[in-house]
């Protein structure tokens, strides 16, 4: 058997370093992608979605913080 080198023993001296480099590059990229995904998921859980100015105005009116006239005026101002 060709000096105990096996079937792929002839290719190892020439391309072994390439496969090792590819393996480590993929492993490192996978770890970075996992960290980025986990960090993005954690930050999106704690931050509520941004509301528009009109939504905030409607909520204030619904809670009774502002009167109808003030609501209508601010709504007109926002639509300009």
N, C-alpha and C positions, 0 to 999 in steps of 0.2 A: 504494500500500500504506500507508495511514494514517500517513504521515510516517516510515516506516522502523521503526515500533515492533514489527512482527510480530504474531503472533496473540495472544500473552499480554501484550503491552506495556501494555494498558489496565489489567490487574490488578496489575502490578508496583508502582506507587507506593502502592497501598493495602495489599497483603499481602506484599510483598517482605520487609519486616522480620520478619514473623511466621515465614516459612519459614526465614529466616536464623537466627532465634532457636531454632527447633525443631531445625535442623541441628546447631547448636553444643551444645545441651542433650543431644541424643542422642549426639553424639560424646564429650562429657565423661562422660556416664553409662556409655557403653561402655568407656571407658578405666578408670574406677573399677571396673566389674564385672570386667574382665580382671585388674586388679591384685589385687582381693580373691580371685578364683578361684585365681590363681597363688600367692598367699600362703597360702591355705588348703591347697592341694595340697602345698606345700613343708613346711608344719608337720605335716601328717598323715604324711608319709613318715618323719620323724625320730622321732616319738613312738609307742612301742608302745601297744597297746590296754591299758586298765586291767584288772587281774586281780582277781577276787574274793578274799576272805580264805581261802575254802575251797580255791580253786585254788592259792594260795601254800602253804597247809598241805600239800596233797597233793604238791606239788613237793618240799617239804622232806622229807617222808616218803620219797618215791621216791629222793631223793639220799642218804638215810641220815643226814640231819642230826638227826632225832628218832627215838625208839623208838616201837614200836606203842602202848604204853600212853599215852605222851604225845600221840601222834596222836589216839587215840580220845578222850582227855579234852578236848583242844582242839576236836575236831570236835563233841563234845557241847556245849561252851561256846558255840560259834558258832551252833548250831541253836536256842539259847534265845531 
